[in-house]
Amino acid sequence: MNSILNTFSPLSKDLYNEYRGQVMVEALATQKVLVIGAGGLGCEILKTLALSGIKEIHVIDLDTIDLTNLNRQFLFRMKDVGKYKAEVAAEFIMKRIPTCKVIPYTKKIQEFPISFYQEFPVIIAGLDNVEARRWINRVVIQMVQRDENDKVIDDTRHYLIDGGTEGLNGQARVISPFETACYECTLSQLPKQLQYQMCTIASTPRLPEHCIAYAYEILWSKEQPNVKLDKDNFEHMNWIYQKALERSKQFNIDGVTYKLTLGVVKNIIPAVASTNALIASICTVECFKILTGNGSQLNNYIQWYGQNHQTGVGINVIQQERLEECTECSIQTLEILVKRTDKLSVLLTQLPPDIELCSKGQTLITNNIRRKQGFDHILEKTFQELIDEQLIDEKTALKAFDKNKTINVRINYE
């Protein structure tokens, strides 16, 4: 591209760059993006997407705005405390950028059907917990369809961009199902959660965290047996803090503060606005690359060190490898022989008991608890009826999911 451009006159180069820029603007204007999370990172992502030409953004967040959010979640004001983050963020952006349509949702991500997620070529996640990341990772894998030769149909591949921050450090990754490592592939690389031995907490505390954990884990249930601890209640948290402070004085331990108490009890991860902005910009740039085809996407994990005692400030890109034993993206293929006159329920005898069987992104069979909600009539249909009604394709494999593995179910007809 650059070698060809160098043969142009300066005027031709300007015209070419203007044309290419216009094509990119038009490409962005016709796409829509889903953002999961409207917290510190999500606010930055929403703002950057809107300012960069995306005309339709959907955002999911069921949390409400807390006073402690206002120092870094800049789309919110004091008057917004108690309101839904997604709704306030959408209103703020559309007021400032009228050409951008932002549609908010205040439900759990698990409550949306897979057909909802199929509307978005790119999903950007600014989540704060592992389980939600694992769930949306499974969704983007589940949406991928394969042809009769078991090859991925590219048009059915949806990208997941995952960002996260902790203090002055952050990370972003691009997950392209069956091309890159998925989130499940890298679970073993997550830092272990800090835990304290109960014997240490109760007998020989050495750290301020031990004193706080003692008040939280032991004293509250002992002295407040009929009261459920509310971690967002100031009186409850102050009680924990005061008890921890008393214990720290008994053992000559310094460092117990109310802020640290909140951090230990609520497992608060420190958040810094500048780190959120940097990681959000990386996530947004990767989104643009995918939507416009202008530039190669991140391959596939980037780390930002705003504070590192060994290396100092820096940035590092890692190519994470797919895990052969991954329970999500290393799919097992199961060949099943049936008659066209057999009912779909025949598969229940050949698949794990608690299973979710999907075709074209729609659930055909689900587990025993949810089956009562209207899946029985599907089980009574024959394979030929399912083909005639276009609920399944004759040559395309179905997908079966349970909590332990993913199975590619290929149906062969006698």
N, C-alpha and C positions, 0 to 999 in steps of 0.2 A: 504493500500500500504506500509506504513512504517513498520507495524508489520511483514509483509511477508519479506520485505527487511532485517530486523534485523536477520532473520534466516540464511541468506547467509553468506558465508565466505567473508573476505575483498576482495579477488580477484573476487568472483562472483558479489559482489556489484559493483565493478569497471566496470566489463563487462556489467552488467545490466544498469548502468547509461550511459555508452558509447552507448549501443544499443538504449536506450530511447532517448538520445540526437540526435543520427543519424536519428531516425524516425521523430523527430520534425523538424530537418533541412530539410529533404526531404519533409515533409508536407508543410513547408513554401515556399520551392522552387517551388512547383506546384501551388501555389495560386497567385492571383493578387488582388491588393487593389486599391481603388480609394481614392484620397486625394483631398478635395475641399478647395482651398486656398493655396497660396504659399507665404504668408506674414511672419510675425514674427513667429507665431506658426506653419504655414505650412512648413517653411524651416526646423525647428527642427524635425517635424514629418517625412518629406521626408528623411532626413539624418538618423534618427534612424531606420526607416523601411529598408532602403538600407543596412545599416551596420549590420542588424540583420538577413539577409538571404532572404528577399523577393526579388524575381527575376524579378517581373514585377509590376510596379507602374504606375498608370495613375493619372495625376494631372490637375485640372481645375482652371484657374485664368485668368481673362480678364484684370487685372491691369498691368500697366507698372511700372518700377522701378523709384523711386524718390530718390534724394540725401538724404532725411531725413530717408530713409529706411536702409541705409548702416551701421548704428551703431549696429543693432541687426539682420538684415536679412543677415546672413553671407555667403550665397551662391552667393551673388552679389558683384560686384566691381564697381569702379568709371566708368570704360569703359562700364558698362552695363546700365547706367542711360538712360532711355527712351525706353529700350527694354521690351518685355513681361516677366513678372516674371516666368510664367510657363515654357517658352522655355529656359530661362537662367538657371533656377534651374535644369531642366532635363539634359541639356548639362553638367553642373557642376558635377552632381552626376555620370553620365555615364562616364565622364572622370576620376573621382577618383575611381569609382567602376565599372569596365567594365562588370562585370558579372550581373549587374542590368540594366534592360531595363526600362527607364522612358519615358512615352508618354505624351506630353503636349497638352492642349487644351486652346484656348484663346477666348472662347465664354461664354455667360451666361449659368448657369446651367439649366435654363428653356428652352434652345434651343435644349437640347438633348432628344431623345425619351426614353420612359420608358425601351425599350429593351436594351438600352445602360447601364442603371443602373443595369439591371438584370444580367449583366456579373460579378458583384462583390459581393462576400459574405459579405464583410465588406466595409462600406463607412466611412471615417474619415473626419469630417468637422472642419476646422479651420477658420470659418467665422467671420465676424465682424458686422453683422447686423441681426436683428430679422426676417425680411421678408424672407431672403434666408434660414434661419434655418427652418422656418415654411414650406417652399416649399419642401425642401429635406425630412423633416419629413413626409409630405404627400406622397411623392414618395415611401418611404420604406413601408408605410402602404398599399399603392395601389398595391404594388407588391405581397402582400400575397394572396394566393389562398386558397379556402375552398373546402372540399369534399361535397358529397351529404348529409352528416349529419351535415353540417355547422361547421365542425371542421377544424382548421387551418392545412394546409399541410406543415409540418415542412420544407421540402426541398425548399419551396418558401419563407421562411422567410430570409430577409436580415437585417443585423445589422447596426445601425447608431451609431457611436461614436462621440460625440460632445464635443469639447474643447473650452475654452475661457479664456482670461487673462485680468486683469486690474491692472496695476501697479504691486505690489508685491503679489496680490491675484489672484487666478485662480480657475477654476472648470472643471470637466470632467464628462460625463455621458454616460452610455450605454443604448441605446434604442432598445429593442427587441419587435417588434410590437405585440400587443395583449398579451404580458407577463408583460411588465413594463409600467410605465407612459411614454407617448410620449411627445414630446416637447410642443404640444398644451395643454396637461393636466396641464402644469406648468407655463403657460403664466402669471397667476395672481401673481406669485412669483417674477417676474422681477421687479427691482427697477424702480420707476417712473422717467421719463426723467425730468431733471431740466429745469424749465421754469420760466420766469420773467414776472410779470404783466406790461403791457404797460404803465399804469398810473405811476408806480414807476419809470420805465425807463425814462419817459419823464419829470416827475415833481420832484421827490425826490429820486435821486439815492443815495444808501448807500454803494454799493460794487463796486469794479473795474469792475466786470462783467456787472453791470448795465450801466456803461459808454461805454463799448465795444458794448453791445447790442444796445445802443442808436445810435452809429455811424453806426452800421451795418443795423439795422432795419429801422431807420428813416433818418439819414443824407445822406446815399448813394443815395437812390431813390430821395431825395429832391435836392441834389446838383449835382448828376450825372444821370439825368433822362433818358438819351439816351445810357447809358453804362451798359451792363450786367456784374454783379460782377463775376469775376473769382477767386475762392477761392485758386487757385494754382498760381495766378499771384502775384509776390512779390510787384509790384507797387500798385496793388489794396489793398492788405492786409496791406501794410505799410500806405496807406491813412487812412484805418480804424483805425489802431493803433495810428496815429498822432491825428486824430480827437477825439479818446477816451481819449488820454492823455490830450488834451486841456480841455475836459469836466471834467476830474478827478481833474484838478487843480482848476477849477471854484468851485467845491464842496469840496475841501480839502480831496480828497480820494487818498490814496496811493495804489500801487500794480499793476497798469496797465503796462504790458510789452508786447513785441511783441509775446513772446511765449504764454502768456495767451490769447492774441487776436486770435491767431491761434486755440487755444483750444476751445474758445467760438464760433467762427464763423464756424469752421469745425467740432465741436463736437468731438475733438480728445480725444481718450482714451489713457492714458499713457501706454507705453509698456516697459517691462524690460526683457532683454535677459534671465536671470536666471529663471524667472517665466515661460517663454515660454518653456524652456528646460525641466523643471519639469513636466509641464502639458503634453507636447508632449510625455514624457517617460511613463506617466500613460496611455495615449491614445494608445500608441504602445503596451504596455504590455497587455492591454485588447484585442487588435486586435490579439495578439499571442494566448491568451487563447481561443478565439473563433475559430481561424483557426486550432489549434492543438488539442483542447479538453483537454488541460493540465491545469487543475485548473478551479475553478468556476469563472464566470465573476462577475464584480462589480455589486452590487445590491443596488442602481443603479446610485447614484450621489455622487461625492466626491468634497469637498471644501478644498482648500488650503489657509491658512491665513499666508501670509508672513509678513503682517502688520495689526494688529488689536488692537485698543486702549484698548479694554476690556479684550481680552483673550491672546494677544501676538501671537507668532508664533505657528501654530498648523494645524492639518488636521482633517477633520470630514467627515464621510460617512453617507448618509441619504438614506433611502428607500422611494422614492417618490411613492405615490399611484396613480393609474389610476383614472381619473375623470369620474364618471358615465355619466355626461352630455357632455363629450368631443365631439366636432364636428368632430374629425378625427378618433379616435380609438374606440369609442363606437358606433358601427354601427347599424343602424336601418335596419330591414329586411322587404322588401316589396314583398308580394306574388302577382303575376300577372298571370291571366289566358288568354291564347291565343290559336289560332289554328295554326297548323304547316304551313298552307298556308297563314297565315297573314304575312304582310311585317313588317320589323323591325320598320318602321316609326310609327306603332301603339303605340309604347312605348312613343312617344312624347306627346300623349294625357294623359298619366298617370304619367309623371314625371315632375319635375320643368322645366321651360322654358329654362334656361341657364344651361345646364347639360353636363357632360362628362361621357359617358358610355364606360366602358372598359371590355374586355374579354382577358384572357391570356396575360395581360400586353399591349394589343393593343387597340387603340381608335376605337370604332365603331360609336359613335355619339358624336359630340361636338357642341359647342354653335353656334348661328346663324352667327356670324361674321366669324368664322373659317370654317364653313361648306362649304363655297364657294370654299375652297381650295381642294376639292376632296372627300368629304364624302357623297355626294348625292347618288352615286351608291350603297353604302352600305345600305342606307335607303330603297332602292327598292328591296332588297333581302328578300325572305321569310325566316322564321325561319328554315325550313327544308333545304333550300339552305345553310344557314349559318352553320348548323350542318354538312352537307355533305362536305362543303369546310373547315371544322375544324376551322372556325373562332370563334365558340362558342361550348361549351360542353353541351350535353343534360341535364346533372344533376348538373352541377356546376353553382353557382350563378354568375351573372354579378355584376360589381361594378359601381355605379353612384356617381359622385362627383359634387358638386357645391361649392360656396364660403362659404356656411353655414353648410353643413352637408355631411356625407357619407351614402349611402344607399346600402344595400345588396339586389340586385334585383333577386329574385328567380322566374324563369319562369316555369309555369305548363301548360301542353298541354292538350287540350280537346280530 
